[in-house]
């Protein structure tokens, strides 16, 4: 299959099945690029495994071969959408996209269950490049194919496809081969029967998410959805702090002062999202302050540093998952600042006793999975 282009437009690219005749996906509409295929295949594995581990429809919003957000079906608040009675598959995607809506602009979506009319309608109203799903209900492909002037990608995953046991890639003339990571993600990895059911669900979702996120990676999870994902950082504590900042923004977007922002009718949906995020973050430049005032129908309410601190202190019951062993206790200290009460990591670091002591100090339940989940 000829692809639209490679990683960059000046590179040509093709795709071919490892096993002749066995494709893990098929193109229903559009012309995928090299990165589109990587996003689709990685995102599909994430939602398929998340749905299998948690027994609920799952969704992911991917950018640059890592998830901006992931979630299973669950409650959808009015920060996410004004829709009432949202059905599970659309709800899972809305929750996934809500984790980091700034990063999800122009995402590649993935869902574990067939696309229904409601999800097709949701996708029609957001900036997104494509979707992969195991099927499409009647009329949904036709609706999606009109998106982006016909350039929106619609891919269908083969839910029964089983990849080869070995995987390989080429890098600068060298072929690398390894066993595929097939270790199942299940509650057996947690080994702590005293964990609350919701914490088990959140930790399992986090483990699946970091498995398919560029390393180093960590994620904060609460209520069956990611709040902040840190990907591809060379320093794990930087990853923890980055994901923590995203988590803080997610929670601040629910502050009454942020929710009360009233925009002029001509302000676009994504611009409203971006302004709410910037107002929540609180470090507006003078130019941003002026432009935000122009975008509102009435002046914004006050959201002081003290307001932010007290609001953030109310976030609790958050789960934290790391794809690799935490090398220092600073990761725990930063995680606790964002309401973390449950933490899963492989363990085995030379400083693991210091990490364990930090968890006891902060009242965090620590789980050693013994499983590293690097992804490159």
C-alpha contacts under 8 A as a table, 3 or more apart, distances in Angstrom:
res1	aa1	res2	aa2	distance
1	X	14	X	5.50
1	X	15	X	5.11
1	X	16	X	6.23
2	X	13	X	6.35
2	X	14	X	4.44
2	X	15	X	6.48
3	X	6	X	7.13
3	X	12	X	7.41
3	X	13	X	5.37
3	X	14	X	5.11
3	X	15	X	6.91
3	X	31	X	6.75
3	X	32	X	5.76
3	X	33	X	5.08
3	X	34	X	6.32
4	X	12	X	7.60
4	X	13	X	7.33
4	X	31	X	5.88
4	X	32	X	5.77
4	X	33	X	4.71
4	X	34	X	7.48
5	X	8	X	6.67
5	X	9	X	5.30
5	X	10	X	7.18
5	X	11	X	5.76
5	X	12	X	4.89
5	X	13	X	5.46
5	X	33	X	5.17
5	X	34	X	6.28
6	X	9	X	6.19
6	X	10	X	7.39
6	X	11	X	4.74
6	X	12	X	5.17
6	X	13	X	4.81
6	X	33	X	6.08
6	X	34	X	4.73
6	X	35	X	7.10
7	X	11	X	6.73
7	X	33	X	7.53
7	X	34	X	5.66
7	X	35	X	5.78
8	X	11	X	5.61
9	X	12	X	7.55
13	X	33	X	7.84
13	X	34	X	6.56
14	X	34	X	7.68
16	X	23	X	7.95
17	X	20	X	5.79
17	X	21	X	6.75
17	X	22	X	6.06
17	X	23	X	5.49
17	X	24	X	7.88
18	X	22	X	7.63
19	X	22	X	5.53
19	X	23	X	7.88
22	X	161	X	7.85
23	X	26	X	6.92
23	X	158	X	7.65
23	X	161	X	7.82
24	X	157	X	5.97
24	X	158	X	5.30
24	X	161	X	5.74
24	X	163	X	8.00
25	X	155	X	6.60
25	X	156	X	5.40
25	X	157	X	4.29
25	X	158	X	5.53
26	X	155	X	5.78
26	X	156	X	5.32
26	X	157	X	6.64
26	X	158	X	7.91
27	X	30	X	7.03
27	X	31	X	7.70
27	X	153	X	7.84
27	X	154	X	6.42
27	X	155	X	4.76
27	X	156	X	6.49
28	X	141	X	7.90
28	X	153	X	7.77
28	X	154	X	5.31
28	X	155	X	5.36
28	X	156	X	6.54
29	X	141	X	7.88
29	X	145	X	6.44
29	X	152	X	7.49
29	X	153	X	5.63
29	X	154	X	4.93
29	X	155	X	6.96
30	X	145	X	7.75
30	X	150	X	7.26
30	X	151	X	5.68
30	X	152	X	6.18
30	X	153	X	4.72
30	X	154	X	6.54
31	X	151	X	7.49
31	X	153	X	6.69
32	X	36	X	5.55
32	X	37	X	6.46
32	X	153	X	6.71
33	X	36	X	5.01
33	X	37	X	6.41
34	X	37	X	5.37
34	X	38	X	6.49
35	X	38	X	4.97
35	X	39	X	6.02
35	X	64	X	7.37
35	X	65	X	7.42
36	X	39	X	5.12
36	X	40	X	6.01
36	X	108	X	7.47
37	X	40	X	5.03
37	X	41	X	6.03
38	X	41	X	5.37
38	X	42	X	6.03
38	X	65	X	6.32
39	X	42	X	5.37
39	X	43	X	5.83
39	X	62	X	6.38
39	X	63	X	7.21
39	X	64	X	6.95
39	X	65	X	4.81
39	X	66	X	7.48
39	X	108	X	6.65
40	X	43	X	5.20
40	X	44	X	5.91
40	X	108	X	6.97
40	X	109	X	7.74
40	X	110	X	7.06
40	X	131	X	7.32
40	X	132	X	5.99
40	X	155	X	7.97
41	X	44	X	5.17
41	X	45	X	6.35
42	X	45	X	5.33
42	X	46	X	6.42
42	X	65	X	6.95
42	X	212	X	6.45
43	X	46	X	5.06
43	X	47	X	6.34
43	X	60	X	6.39
43	X	61	X	7.77
43	X	62	X	6.65
43	X	65	X	7.95
43	X	66	X	7.98
43	X	67	X	7.41
43	X	109	X	7.54
43	X	110	X	5.77
43	X	212	X	7.59
44	X	47	X	5.37
44	X	48	X	5.96
44	X	110	X	5.85
44	X	111	X	7.18
44	X	112	X	7.26
44	X	132	X	6.75
44	X	133	X	7.40
44	X	157	X	7.40
45	X	48	X	5.17
45	X	49	X	6.05
45	X	212	X	7.89
46	X	49	X	5.37
46	X	50	X	6.00
46	X	60	X	7.53
46	X	208	X	6.29
46	X	209	X	6.51
46	X	211	X	7.93
46	X	212	X	6.32
47	X	50	X	4.96
47	X	51	X	5.94
47	X	58	X	5.17
47	X	59	X	5.57
47	X	60	X	6.50
47	X	110	X	6.81
47	X	111	X	6.04
47	X	112	X	5.24
48	X	51	X	5.35
48	X	52	X	6.22
48	X	58	X	7.41
48	X	111	X	7.94
48	X	112	X	5.34
49	X	52	X	4.98
49	X	53	X	6.03
49	X	185	X	7.72
49	X	208	X	6.80
50	X	53	X	5.14
50	X	54	X	6.01
50	X	55	X	7.90
50	X	56	X	7.98
50	X	58	X	6.19
50	X	72	X	7.63
50	X	204	X	7.84
50	X	205	X	6.06
50	X	208	X	6.10
51	X	54	X	5.34
51	X	55	X	5.18
51	X	56	X	5.11
51	X	57	X	5.41
51	X	58	X	5.28
51	X	72	X	7.30
51	X	112	X	6.52
52	X	55	X	5.40
52	X	56	X	7.54
53	X	185	X	6.38
53	X	186	X	5.97
53	X	204	X	7.06
53	X	205	X	7.82
54	X	72	X	7.98
54	X	201	X	6.53
54	X	204	X	7.51
54	X	205	X	7.55
56	X	72	X	6.01
56	X	73	X	6.20
57	X	72	X	5.55
57	X	73	X	5.58
57	X	88	X	6.55
57	X	89	X	5.89
57	X	92	X	6.76
57	X	111	X	7.35
57	X	112	X	5.79
57	X	113	X	6.25
58	X	70	X	7.47
58	X	71	X	5.72
58	X	72	X	4.15
58	X	73	X	6.28
58	X	89	X	7.12
58	X	92	X	5.73
58	X	93	X	7.50
58	X	111	X	5.76
58	X	112	X	5.38
58	X	113	X	7.68
59	X	70	X	5.70
59	X	71	X	5.57
59	X	72	X	6.27
59	X	89	X	7.44
59	X	92	X	5.34
59	X	93	X	4.93
59	X	96	X	6.23
59	X	109	X	7.34
59	X	110	X	5.48
59	X	111	X	4.32
59	X	112	X	6.39
60	X	67	X	6.38
60	X	68	X	7.70
60	X	69	X	5.79
60	X	70	X	4.22
60	X	71	X	6.56
60	X	93	X	6.46
60	X	96	X	5.58
60	X	97	X	7.39
60	X	109	X	5.85
60	X	110	X	5.23
60	X	111	X	6.61
61	X	67	X	5.57
61	X	68	X	5.60
61	X	69	X	5.33
61	X	70	X	6.31
61	X	93	X	7.40
61	X	96	X	6.09
61	X	97	X	5.72
61	X	104	X	6.25
61	X	107	X	5.88
61	X	108	X	5.86
61	X	109	X	4.81
61	X	110	X	6.63
62	X	65	X	6.28
62	X	66	X	5.53
62	X	67	X	4.22
62	X	68	X	5.52
62	X	69	X	7.21
62	X	104	X	7.04
62	X	107	X	5.38
62	X	108	X	5.01
62	X	109	X	6.21
62	X	110	X	7.93
63	X	66	X	5.63
63	X	67	X	6.11
63	X	68	X	6.26
63	X	103	X	7.27
63	X	104	X	6.77
63	X	106	X	7.75
63	X	107	X	5.37
63	X	108	X	6.52
65	X	213	X	7.43
65	X	214	X	7.45
66	X	212	X	6.80
66	X	213	X	4.77
66	X	214	X	5.99
66	X	231	X	7.15
67	X	70	X	6.66
67	X	209	X	7.54
67	X	212	X	7.76
67	X	213	X	6.39
67	X	229	X	7.60
68	X	96	X	7.85
68	X	97	X	7.33
68	X	99	X	7.02
68	X	100	X	5.95
68	X	103	X	6.12
68	X	104	X	6.01
68	X	229	X	6.66
69	X	96	X	4.59
69	X	97	X	5.71
69	X	98	X	7.26
69	X	99	X	5.12
69	X	100	X	6.33
69	X	104	X	7.80
69	X	225	X	7.68
69	X	226	X	5.83
69	X	227	X	7.47
69	X	228	X	7.40
69	X	229	X	7.06
70	X	92	X	8.00
70	X	93	X	7.69
70	X	95	X	7.39
70	X	96	X	4.22
70	X	97	X	7.32
70	X	99	X	7.54
70	X	209	X	7.19
70	X	225	X	5.95
70	X	226	X	5.68
71	X	92	X	5.53
71	X	93	X	7.04
71	X	95	X	5.92
71	X	96	X	4.79
71	X	205	X	7.70
71	X	224	X	5.72
71	X	225	X	4.05
71	X	226	X	6.25
72	X	92	X	4.98
72	X	95	X	7.79
72	X	96	X	7.88
72	X	224	X	5.65
72	X	225	X	6.38
73	X	88	X	4.99
73	X	89	X	6.49
73	X	91	X	5.68
73	X	92	X	4.25
73	X	95	X	7.82
73	X	224	X	7.58
74	X	88	X	7.00
74	X	91	X	6.70
74	X	92	X	6.74
74	X	223	X	7.80
74	X	224	X	7.13
75	X	91	X	7.51
76	X	80	X	6.43
76	X	81	X	7.25
76	X	86	X	7.50
76	X	91	X	6.45
76	X	94	X	7.65
76	X	95	X	6.70
77	X	80	X	5.64
77	X	81	X	6.68
77	X	82	X	7.96
78	X	81	X	4.95
78	X	82	X	5.25
78	X	83	X	7.80
79	X	82	X	7.70
79	X	253	X	7.57
79	X	254	X	6.74
79	X	259	X	7.40
80	X	94	X	6.67
80	X	95	X	7.07
80	X	98	X	6.14
81	X	94	X	7.77
83	X	86	X	6.42
86	X	90	X	6.65
86	X	91	X	5.69
87	X	90	X	5.81
87	X	91	X	5.82
87	X	118	X	7.58
88	X	91	X	4.96
88	X	92	X	6.01
89	X	92	X	5.17
89	X	93	X	6.50
89	X	111	X	7.09
89	X	113	X	6.80
89	X	115	X	7.36
89	X	116	X	7.75
89	X	119	X	6.90
90	X	93	X	5.24
90	X	94	X	6.17
90	X	116	X	7.93
90	X	118	X	6.31
90	X	119	X	4.56
90	X	122	X	7.21
91	X	94	X	5.07
91	X	95	X	6.08
92	X	95	X	5.21
92	X	96	X	6.15
93	X	96	X	4.96
93	X	97	X	6.09
93	X	109	X	7.74
93	X	110	X	7.98
93	X	111	X	7.17
93	X	119	X	7.96
94	X	97	X	5.21
94	X	98	X	6.07
95	X	98	X	5.06
95	X	99	X	6.78
95	X	225	X	6.57
96	X	99	X	5.70
96	X	225	X	6.50
96	X	226	X	7.05
97	X	100	X	6.28
97	X	101	X	5.56
97	X	104	X	6.06
98	X	101	X	5.22
98	X	250	X	7.95
99	X	225	X	7.58
99	X	226	X	5.99
99	X	227	X	4.98
99	X	228	X	6.32
99	X	246	X	7.97
99	X	247	X	7.94
99	X	250	X	6.47
100	X	103	X	5.53
100	X	104	X	6.22
100	X	227	X	7.60
100	X	228	X	7.13
100	X	246	X	7.01
100	X	250	X	7.32
101	X	104	X	4.82
101	X	105	X	6.45
101	X	273	X	7.20
102	X	105	X	5.74
102	X	270	X	7.93
102	X	273	X	7.23
102	X	274	X	6.31
103	X	107	X	7.79
104	X	107	X	4.94
104	X	128	X	7.86
105	X	126	X	7.94
105	X	127	X	5.69
105	X	128	X	6.50
105	X	270	X	7.79
106	X	127	X	5.07
106	X	128	X	4.15
106	X	129	X	5.49
107	X	127	X	7.37
107	X	128	X	4.84
107	X	129	X	5.78
107	X	130	X	7.30
108	X	128	X	6.21
108	X	129	X	5.53
108	X	130	X	4.97
108	X	131	X	5.65
108	X	132	X	7.99
109	X	128	X	7.50
109	X	129	X	7.98
109	X	130	X	6.12
109	X	131	X	4.46
109	X	132	X	6.44
110	X	131	X	5.43
110	X	132	X	4.89
110	X	133	X	5.94
111	X	114	X	7.38
111	X	115	X	7.61
111	X	131	X	7.88
111	X	132	X	6.72
111	X	133	X	5.29
111	X	134	X	7.83
112	X	133	X	6.15
112	X	134	X	6.69
113	X	133	X	6.36
113	X	134	X	6.01
113	X	135	X	7.08
114	X	133	X	5.86
114	X	134	X	5.48
114	X	135	X	4.32
114	X	136	X	5.08
114	X	137	X	6.68
115	X	119	X	6.08
115	X	120	X	6.72
115	X	133	X	6.69
115	X	135	X	6.33
115	X	136	X	4.75
115	X	137	X	6.04
115	X	140	X	7.11
116	X	119	X	5.52
116	X	120	X	6.32
116	X	136	X	6.54
116	X	137	X	5.36
116	X	140	X	6.66
117	X	120	X	5.09
117	X	121	X	6.21
117	X	137	X	7.12
117	X	139	X	7.52
117	X	140	X	5.87
118	X	121	X	5.07
118	X	122	X	6.27
119	X	122	X	4.91
119	X	123	X	6.12
120	X	123	X	5.16
120	X	124	X	6.13
120	X	140	X	5.83
120	X	143	X	6.96
120	X	144	X	6.40
121	X	124	X	5.04
121	X	125	X	6.68
122	X	125	X	5.45
122	X	126	X	6.86
123	X	126	X	5.43
123	X	127	X	7.70
123	X	128	X	7.08
123	X	144	X	7.70
124	X	143	X	7.88
124	X	144	X	6.77
124	X	147	X	6.41
128	X	152	X	7.74
129	X	148	X	7.96
129	X	151	X	7.89
129	X	152	X	5.44
129	X	153	X	6.36
130	X	152	X	5.27
130	X	153	X	4.23
130	X	154	X	5.81
130	X	155	X	7.73
131	X	153	X	6.31
131	X	154	X	5.42
131	X	155	X	6.14
132	X	154	X	6.32
132	X	155	X	4.64
132	X	156	X	5.52
132	X	157	X	6.31
133	X	136	X	7.38
133	X	155	X	6.68
133	X	156	X	5.24
133	X	157	X	5.61
134	X	156	X	5.35
134	X	157	X	4.70
134	X	158	X	6.16
134	X	159	X	5.91
135	X	156	X	5.98
135	X	157	X	7.42
136	X	140	X	6.19
136	X	141	X	6.62
137	X	140	X	5.84
137	X	141	X	7.86
138	X	141	X	7.38
139	X	142	X	5.38
139	X	143	X	6.37
140	X	143	X	5.10
140	X	144	X	6.12
141	X	144	X	5.09
141	X	145	X	5.86
141	X	154	X	7.29
142	X	145	X	5.20
142	X	146	X	6.81
143	X	146	X	5.71
143	X	147	X	7.31
144	X	147	X	5.36
144	X	152	X	6.86
144	X	154	X	7.44
145	X	150	X	5.29
145	X	151	X	7.26
145	X	152	X	6.07
145	X	153	X	7.50
145	X	154	X	7.39
146	X	149	X	5.76
146	X	150	X	4.72
146	X	151	X	7.77
146	X	152	X	7.46
147	X	150	X	5.44
147	X	151	X	6.72
147	X	152	X	5.50
148	X	151	X	5.17
148	X	152	X	5.52
149	X	152	X	7.65
158	X	161	X	5.37
164	X	167	X	6.86
164	X	180	X	7.77
165	X	179	X	6.06
165	X	180	X	5.55
166	X	177	X	6.86
166	X	178	X	5.69
166	X	179	X	4.53
166	X	180	X	5.28
167	X	177	X	5.71
167	X	178	X	5.63
167	X	179	X	6.21
167	X	180	X	5.78
168	X	175	X	6.78
168	X	176	X	5.35
168	X	177	X	4.22
168	X	178	X	6.41
169	X	175	X	5.70
169	X	176	X	5.37
169	X	177	X	6.72
170	X	173	X	6.32
170	X	174	X	5.38
170	X	175	X	4.34
170	X	176	X	6.09
171	X	174	X	5.17
171	X	175	X	6.46
171	X	176	X	7.64
185	X	189	X	7.07
185	X	204	X	6.79
185	X	207	X	7.16
185	X	208	X	6.86
186	X	189	X	5.95
186	X	190	X	7.83
186	X	204	X	6.71
187	X	190	X	5.36
187	X	191	X	6.99
187	X	200	X	6.89
187	X	204	X	7.03
188	X	191	X	5.46
189	X	369	X	5.17
189	X	370	X	7.78
190	X	200	X	7.77
190	X	344	X	7.65
190	X	367	X	6.00
190	X	368	X	7.05
190	X	369	X	5.83
191	X	367	X	7.52
191	X	369	X	7.79
192	X	195	X	5.97
192	X	367	X	7.28
195	X	199	X	6.25
195	X	200	X	6.32
196	X	199	X	5.25
196	X	200	X	6.38
197	X	200	X	5.10
197	X	201	X	6.31
198	X	201	X	5.08
198	X	202	X	6.18
198	X	223	X	6.90
198	X	224	X	7.78
199	X	202	X	5.05
199	X	203	X	6.03
199	X	317	X	7.92
199	X	319	X	6.62
199	X	342	X	6.94
200	X	203	X	5.23
200	X	204	X	6.10
201	X	204	X	5.21
201	X	205	X	6.19
201	X	224	X	6.56
202	X	205	X	5.14
202	X	206	X	6.11
202	X	221	X	5.65
202	X	222	X	6.03
202	X	223	X	6.65
202	X	224	X	5.39
202	X	225	X	7.39
202	X	319	X	6.15
203	X	206	X	4.94
203	X	207	X	6.16
203	X	221	X	7.35
203	X	319	X	6.09
203	X	320	X	7.08
203	X	321	X	6.59
203	X	342	X	7.83
203	X	343	X	7.66
203	X	344	X	6.80
204	X	207	X	5.11
204	X	208	X	6.40
205	X	208	X	5.24
205	X	209	X	6.16
205	X	221	X	7.69
205	X	224	X	6.99
205	X	225	X	7.73
206	X	209	X	4.99
206	X	210	X	6.22
206	X	219	X	6.22
206	X	220	X	7.31
206	X	221	X	6.43
206	X	226	X	7.47
206	X	319	X	7.93
206	X	320	X	7.22
206	X	321	X	5.56
207	X	210	X	5.45
207	X	211	X	6.22
207	X	321	X	6.33
207	X	322	X	7.76
207	X	323	X	7.38
207	X	373	X	7.94
208	X	211	X	5.17
208	X	212	X	6.86
209	X	212	X	5.57
209	X	213	X	6.34
209	X	219	X	7.63
210	X	213	X	4.86
210	X	214	X	7.73
210	X	215	X	7.91
210	X	217	X	5.92
210	X	218	X	6.27
210	X	219	X	7.00
210	X	321	X	7.52
210	X	322	X	7.01
210	X	323	X	5.62
210	X	373	X	6.77
210	X	374	X	7.73
210	X	375	X	7.87
211	X	323	X	6.88
211	X	373	X	5.04
211	X	374	X	6.47
211	X	375	X	6.16
212	X	375	X	6.11
213	X	217	X	6.26
213	X	231	X	6.14
213	X	232	X	7.79
213	X	375	X	6.14
214	X	217	X	6.29
214	X	231	X	5.30
214	X	232	X	4.93
214	X	374	X	7.49
214	X	375	X	5.24
214	X	376	X	5.61
215	X	231	X	5.84
215	X	232	X	4.69
215	X	233	X	6.79
215	X	323	X	7.32
215	X	374	X	5.60
215	X	375	X	5.47
215	X	376	X	6.40
216	X	230	X	7.79
216	X	231	X	5.90
216	X	232	X	5.01
216	X	233	X	5.27
216	X	234	X	6.40
216	X	235	X	7.28
216	X	236	X	6.07
216	X	239	X	6.92
216	X	323	X	6.94
216	X	324	X	7.40
216	X	374	X	7.15
217	X	229	X	7.29
217	X	230	X	5.30
217	X	231	X	4.53
217	X	232	X	6.22
217	X	233	X	7.16
217	X	236	X	7.39
217	X	239	X	6.39
217	X	322	X	6.22
217	X	323	X	5.76
217	X	324	X	7.88
217	X	374	X	7.96
218	X	229	X	5.99
218	X	230	X	5.32
218	X	231	X	6.94
218	X	239	X	6.56
218	X	240	X	6.26
218	X	243	X	7.11
218	X	320	X	7.21
218	X	321	X	5.54
218	X	322	X	4.39
218	X	323	X	6.21
219	X	226	X	6.76
219	X	227	X	7.51
219	X	228	X	5.67
219	X	229	X	4.36
219	X	230	X	6.17
219	X	240	X	7.80
219	X	243	X	6.38
219	X	320	X	5.78
219	X	321	X	5.50
219	X	322	X	6.80
220	X	226	X	5.76
220	X	227	X	5.47
220	X	228	X	5.28
220	X	229	X	6.53
220	X	243	X	7.06
220	X	244	X	7.39
220	X	247	X	7.00
220	X	318	X	6.57
220	X	319	X	5.66
220	X	320	X	4.64
220	X	321	X	6.71
220	X	340	X	7.84
221	X	224	X	6.69
221	X	225	X	5.56
221	X	226	X	4.27
221	X	227	X	5.49
221	X	228	X	7.35
221	X	318	X	5.81
221	X	319	X	5.05
221	X	320	X	6.31
222	X	225	X	5.67
222	X	226	X	6.43
222	X	227	X	6.85
222	X	317	X	6.92
222	X	318	X	5.05
222	X	319	X	6.18
226	X	229	X	7.01
227	X	246	X	6.92
227	X	247	X	4.88
227	X	250	X	6.28
228	X	243	X	4.59
228	X	244	X	6.28
228	X	245	X	7.53
228	X	246	X	4.84
228	X	247	X	4.62
228	X	250	X	7.73
229	X	242	X	7.79
229	X	243	X	4.78
229	X	246	X	7.38
230	X	233	X	7.43
230	X	239	X	4.88
230	X	240	X	6.48
230	X	242	X	5.77
230	X	243	X	4.49
231	X	239	X	6.50
232	X	239	X	7.64
233	X	236	X	6.52
233	X	238	X	6.66
233	X	239	X	5.49
234	X	238	X	7.82
234	X	239	X	7.95
235	X	238	X	5.29
235	X	239	X	6.44
236	X	239	X	4.92
236	X	240	X	6.21
236	X	326	X	7.51
236	X	331	X	7.59
237	X	240	X	4.82
237	X	241	X	6.09
237	X	330	X	6.83
237	X	331	X	5.32
238	X	241	X	5.05
238	X	242	X	6.01
239	X	242	X	5.13
239	X	243	X	6.14
240	X	243	X	5.32
240	X	244	X	5.93
240	X	331	X	6.20
240	X	334	X	7.08
240	X	335	X	6.90
241	X	244	X	4.82
241	X	245	X	6.10
241	X	331	X	7.99
241	X	334	X	6.56
241	X	335	X	7.77
242	X	245	X	5.19
242	X	246	X	6.49
243	X	246	X	5.09
243	X	247	X	6.21
244	X	247	X	4.90
244	X	248	X	6.17
244	X	334	X	7.53
244	X	335	X	6.78
244	X	338	X	6.35
245	X	248	X	5.06
245	X	249	X	6.26
246	X	249	X	5.08
246	X	250	X	6.17
247	X	250	X	5.02
247	X	251	X	6.36
247	X	338	X	7.04
248	X	251	X	5.22
248	X	252	X	6.06
248	X	312	X	6.73
248	X	338	X	6.71
249	X	252	X	4.97
249	X	253	X	6.07
249	X	277	X	6.67
249	X	280	X	6.39
249	X	281	X	6.41
250	X	253	X	5.41
250	X	254	X	7.28
251	X	254	X	5.53
251	X	255	X	7.30
251	X	312	X	7.03
251	X	315	X	7.32
252	X	255	X	5.14
252	X	258	X	7.43
252	X	280	X	5.67
252	X	281	X	7.89
252	X	308	X	7.24
252	X	311	X	7.25
252	X	312	X	7.11
253	X	258	X	5.80
253	X	259	X	6.88
253	X	276	X	6.68
253	X	277	X	6.62
253	X	280	X	6.11
254	X	258	X	6.71
254	X	259	X	6.34
255	X	258	X	5.40
255	X	259	X	6.28
255	X	311	X	7.32
256	X	259	X	5.02
256	X	260	X	5.95
257	X	260	X	5.17
257	X	261	X	6.85
257	X	300	X	7.57
257	X	301	X	5.69
257	X	302	X	6.86
257	X	303	X	6.49
258	X	261	X	5.65
258	X	276	X	6.07
258	X	279	X	7.03
258	X	280	X	6.47
259	X	276	X	7.90
260	X	300	X	7.84
260	X	301	X	7.72
261	X	276	X	7.55
261	X	296	X	7.11
261	X	300	X	6.03
261	X	301	X	7.73
262	X	296	X	5.58
262	X	297	X	5.85
262	X	298	X	6.81
263	X	267	X	6.50
263	X	272	X	7.19
263	X	295	X	5.73
263	X	296	X	4.31
263	X	297	X	5.57
264	X	267	X	5.67
264	X	295	X	5.82
264	X	296	X	5.54
264	X	297	X	5.46
265	X	268	X	7.94
267	X	271	X	6.47
267	X	272	X	6.64
267	X	295	X	6.60
268	X	271	X	5.21
268	X	272	X	6.29
269	X	272	X	5.18
269	X	273	X	6.46
270	X	273	X	5.01
270	X	274	X	6.20
271	X	274	X	5.02
271	X	275	X	6.09
272	X	275	X	5.14
272	X	276	X	6.21
273	X	276	X	5.25
273	X	277	X	6.29
274	X	277	X	5.10
274	X	278	X	6.18
275	X	278	X	5.05
275	X	279	X	5.95
275	X	292	X	6.86
276	X	279	X	5.12
276	X	280	X	6.03
277	X	280	X	5.07
277	X	281	X	6.12
278	X	281	X	5.01
278	X	282	X	6.28
278	X	283	X	7.22
278	X	284	X	6.56
279	X	282	X	5.16
279	X	283	X	7.62
279	X	284	X	6.99
280	X	303	X	7.89
281	X	284	X	7.85
282	X	303	X	7.88
284	X	287	X	7.88
284	X	288	X	5.60
284	X	289	X	5.90
285	X	288	X	5.06
285	X	289	X	6.14
286	X	289	X	5.05
286	X	290	X	6.35
287	X	290	X	5.19
287	X	291	X	6.23
288	X	291	X	5.03
288	X	292	X	5.89
289	X	292	X	5.25
289	X	293	X	6.26
290	X	293	X	5.23
290	X	294	X	6.39
291	X	294	X	5.00
291	X	295	X	6.28
292	X	295	X	5.02
292	X	296	X	6.44
293	X	296	X	5.38
293	X	298	X	7.77
293	X	299	X	6.41
293	X	300	X	7.48
294	X	297	X	7.85
296	X	299	X	6.62
296	X	300	X	7.55
303	X	307	X	5.77
303	X	308	X	6.83
304	X	307	X	4.97
304	X	308	X	6.34
305	X	308	X	5.12
305	X	309	X	6.20
306	X	309	X	5.05
306	X	310	X	6.19
307	X	310	X	5.36
307	X	311	X	6.06
308	X	311	X	5.14
308	X	312	X	5.99
309	X	312	X	5.27
309	X	313	X	6.21
310	X	313	X	5.16
310	X	314	X	6.87
311	X	314	X	5.51
311	X	315	X	7.49
312	X	315	X	5.62
312	X	338	X	7.21
313	X	316	X	7.83
313	X	337	X	7.83
313	X	338	X	7.71
313	X	339	X	7.36
314	X	339	X	7.74
315	X	318	X	7.68
315	X	338	X	6.66
315	X	339	X	5.10
316	X	338	X	7.50
316	X	339	X	4.16
316	X	340	X	6.46
316	X	341	X	7.19
317	X	339	X	6.07
317	X	340	X	6.02
317	X	341	X	5.42
317	X	342	X	7.47
318	X	338	X	7.55
318	X	339	X	5.40
318	X	340	X	4.31
318	X	341	X	5.70
318	X	342	X	6.62
319	X	340	X	5.48
319	X	341	X	6.14
319	X	342	X	4.65
319	X	343	X	5.76
319	X	344	X	7.97
320	X	335	X	7.35
320	X	340	X	6.36
320	X	341	X	7.99
320	X	342	X	6.18
320	X	343	X	4.71
320	X	344	X	6.35
321	X	343	X	5.83
321	X	344	X	4.87
321	X	345	X	5.97
322	X	325	X	7.00
322	X	326	X	7.34
322	X	344	X	6.56
322	X	345	X	5.11
322	X	346	X	7.72
323	X	345	X	6.59
323	X	346	X	7.35
323	X	372	X	5.71
323	X	373	X	4.78
323	X	374	X	5.84
324	X	345	X	6.30
324	X	346	X	5.94
324	X	347	X	7.83
324	X	372	X	5.24
324	X	373	X	6.53
324	X	374	X	6.83
325	X	345	X	5.66
325	X	346	X	5.12
325	X	347	X	4.99
325	X	348	X	6.55
325	X	349	X	5.90
325	X	372	X	7.43
326	X	329	X	7.35
326	X	331	X	6.87
326	X	345	X	6.97
326	X	347	X	7.08
326	X	349	X	6.83
326	X	352	X	7.29
326	X	355	X	7.22
327	X	349	X	5.88
327	X	350	X	7.47
327	X	351	X	6.07
327	X	352	X	7.10
327	X	355	X	7.89
328	X	331	X	6.43
328	X	351	X	6.23
328	X	352	X	7.60
328	X	354	X	7.08
328	X	355	X	6.30
329	X	332	X	5.27
329	X	333	X	6.45
329	X	354	X	5.99
329	X	355	X	4.64
329	X	358	X	6.08
330	X	333	X	4.97
330	X	334	X	6.18
331	X	334	X	5.32
331	X	335	X	6.04
332	X	335	X	4.98
332	X	336	X	6.11
332	X	355	X	6.92
332	X	358	X	6.47
332	X	359	X	6.65
333	X	336	X	5.42
333	X	337	X	6.79
333	X	358	X	7.19
333	X	362	X	7.95
334	X	337	X	5.32
334	X	338	X	7.32
335	X	338	X	5.56
335	X	339	X	7.19
335	X	340	X	5.78
336	X	339	X	5.35
336	X	340	X	4.84
336	X	341	X	7.24
336	X	362	X	6.96
336	X	364	X	7.94
337	X	340	X	7.33
340	X	343	X	7.28
340	X	364	X	6.98
341	X	363	X	6.79
341	X	364	X	4.46
341	X	365	X	6.11
342	X	364	X	5.47
342	X	365	X	4.79
342	X	366	X	6.13
342	X	367	X	7.81
343	X	364	X	6.86
343	X	365	X	6.15
343	X	366	X	4.93
343	X	367	X	6.08
344	X	366	X	6.03
344	X	367	X	4.69
344	X	368	X	5.94
344	X	369	X	6.65
345	X	367	X	6.53
345	X	368	X	5.36
345	X	369	X	5.95
345	X	370	X	7.53
345	X	371	X	7.80
345	X	372	X	7.88
346	X	368	X	5.05
346	X	369	X	4.72
346	X	370	X	4.27
346	X	371	X	5.05
346	X	372	X	5.61
347	X	352	X	6.34
347	X	368	X	5.20
347	X	369	X	7.06
347	X	370	X	6.10
348	X	352	X	6.24
348	X	370	X	7.61
349	X	352	X	4.91
350	X	353	X	7.74
351	X	354	X	5.38
351	X	355	X	6.60
352	X	355	X	4.91
352	X	356	X	6.09
353	X	356	X	5.01
353	X	357	X	6.15
354	X	357	X	5.05
354	X	358	X	6.22
355	X	358	X	5.11
355	X	359	X	6.33
356	X	359	X	5.15
356	X	360	X	6.37
356	X	366	X	7.13
357	X	360	X	5.13
357	X	361	X	6.15
358	X	361	X	4.97
358	X	362	X	6.23
359	X	362	X	5.19
359	X	363	X	5.92
359	X	364	X	4.74
359	X	365	X	6.71
359	X	366	X	6.54
360	X	363	X	5.09
360	X	364	X	6.09
360	X	365	X	7.58
361	X	364	X	7.75
